[in-house]
Amino acid sequence: MTKKMTTSIVLGLMCFALTLGIFIQAKTVKNSNMTISQNYEENELRSEVLKYKEKYDNKYKELEEAEKKLEEQRKISTENNEELSAKEEEIKKGNKIIGLDEVTGPGVIITLSDSKLDINSVLDPNSLVVHDGDILSVINELKNAGAEAISINDQRLVPTTGIICGGNIIDINKEKVGAPFVIKAIGLPEQLSGLNRPGGYLNSLKEKYSIGVEFEKSNNITIPKYTGVLTYKYAQNVK
């Protein structure tokens, strides 16, 4: 092999190594830029979500202040008027029934959580998860037992409340909540305790599907008011 040929081979290898190095560096820079861009977009999105949450919290505080002022004005205007006082009591009673007022009283607290069993140990992994149907069954039993107010993870149930499954979360009042699901119900504890009977639905979830079930009676349960807006477009008063 001549010296000229050797020099050509060495130069060729050096060019190849240089080209490969440039390609690797360019790819690394591109991936780095993509990562930076992705992180920037995620941070921007997170920032926007926080801004909207802050705006929502501020508006909700304003609403609460306005409701307090309205309540004060109602008290002043009905103080010496028996007819208006009676109407005010009717409004309060109605708000309590439909869920627009915070309420407190005796009742039960039921906590449902996904099974801790290995999903490979059962034929149907879905049986180890709390579903919307499970919550609906518990809610129906609570209503049949005389529950006067019910909440799920502090979401007050009202006439228009929907409970919809969405993967590993459940949509309640258009708010997404996940397990564990804490169901609070106000009513006579002795009657509501019937849900925890042997052979009942809660017992079936626990024994048959190993769903986590905690049942507690309490004399002091507070259920928050519904924070959305109730609108009735089609139901009209009968004249």
Protein Blocks (a to p, Z undefined) as FASTA:
>chain_A
ZZklmmmmmmmmmmmmmmmmmmmmmmmmmmmmmmmmmmmmmmmmmmmmmmmmmmmmmmmm
mmmmmmmmmmmmmmmmmmmgmklmmmmmmmmmmmmmnopaccddddddddddddfbdfkl
pfblmlmpccfklmmmmmmmmmmnopabdceehiacdfklccddehjacceehiacdddd
dddddddfklmmmmmpghiaklmmmmmnopacdddddfbdcddddfbdcddfklccdZZ
